[in-house]
Amino acid sequence: MIKKIFFIITIGLEITMAQNIDLAQNLYSNYEIYRETKLTHRRFKHADILSLINEVKRQGIFSVEKAGQSVEGRDIYLLSIGRGKSKVFLWSQMHGDEPTATMALFDVFNFFHANDGLHDIKKAILDNLTIYFMPMVNPDGAEVYQRRNIFEIDINRDVNRQQTPEGIILRKTFESLKPDFGFNLHDQSTRYSVSNSFKSAAISFLAPSLDHDRSVDSVRENSMKLIGELYRTLNHFVPGHIAKYGDDYEPRAFGDNFQKWGTSTILIETGGWKEDTEKQFLRKLNFITYISAFYSIASKSYKHESTKLYDQIPKNEQYLFDLILRNLKYKKDDKEIVIDVGINRTENNYNGANEFYFTSLAEDLGDLSVFFGYEDIDMNGFELQQGKTYPKEFTSMNEIKDLDFAKLYKEGFTSVILNSKGNSKPFTDLPINIKLKNDKRSTSNQKLLGSKANFIIRKDGEVHYAVINGFVVGVKSHFGMVFNALIQ
Ligand SMILES: [Zn+2]
């Protein structure tokens, strides 16, 4: 008898698991139906989502209300849908430069509007849940693409002190809803890897800790079970790319306190994916995660998970560079050594945060065999030299624009001098760095570690590649491209 019941339960669990994967597969294959096409890159602003929220309101199936205003007077909205007993609350972008989840929330709104043959799934979700959404909690930060609000306060350290209007709105909304489940939506550094595997952490989950001892009560246990299920689902699409965020208790953060106050809270941190600078693939994974979570909570399928799977999720680690050049010969004081060079590109805001450019540094060198790169190139047999500045002064950008860059690289140059006033832009689309001051010093005796990533790569005396501001380009082949060089 006991065996029979166990058998039925096991079969039941397998059916739910299969259904969850089927739903996720369906969303993955048909994502284009749901993608909000007005959001195409990360640097959208409050005004962009305002028109989309108005459109959601006009369509009438969501309830849309103003929850309050940011420091600079931008409206923060609360949208809701569903008639179920269980309350689910999702909030995004309390850090202004972490916009991936906001894009995915607009895909979710489209999901509930779409005529897509998933009527039964949506009915199950909306009969059982009432779902609340607060997209872009920090619109002033988003406006200038910065983490903190306009007072330069980290809203996610303001749950107790309540000095930011945005933090007050979030906490008040939470207290009025008392949700069963909360989704705290962020972006993490793109340089997190999944443990020491050579894979980027595309998404990292966390069931935030209640206290310094990392205790587990029934509230946190439900977060862990749901994360376990979502982990299994997402691993189906991006095997090995899902990790667990660090579980240090942070008493000033929203997620940790919401968990403590009785809401099963799930932190979702979107990380990095090769060649997805604008995070459009990662946004799709977010969308699938949220709908899968809704269906799991509605059908209670997460309850069948044990917390073991959560415990097994590999941890976030930092074994990832943007670029690693391996096994290069490097001459120092007439001695030749073999090194790997790890290069990272830092993104900087420009033009009211509507644009951005990279500055790249050689951040580590030596044996980097435990690390990996989004771009990882074996340069065995090649020699690395620091790039030099071409001694002739140019007087206009037009002159520089017409230069033969391959010829400059072949002669060992990665920078030129512009003797002109008035060009304040710090970067250029041209594949050569531009020095505004007359600085003719040779860079060849400078330190390599921490240096700007401008190099010449030779084999048997001949130049094969140049590295311009951390971007590798072929001299003898059409290899790579320079996203931007620097004007300094
Ligand atoms: Zn964040």
Boltz pocket constraint, residues with backbone or C-beta under 6 A from the ligand:
constraints:
  - pocket:
      binder: B
      contacts: [[A, 95], [A, 98], [A, 185], [A, 186], [A, 187]]
      max_distance: 6.0
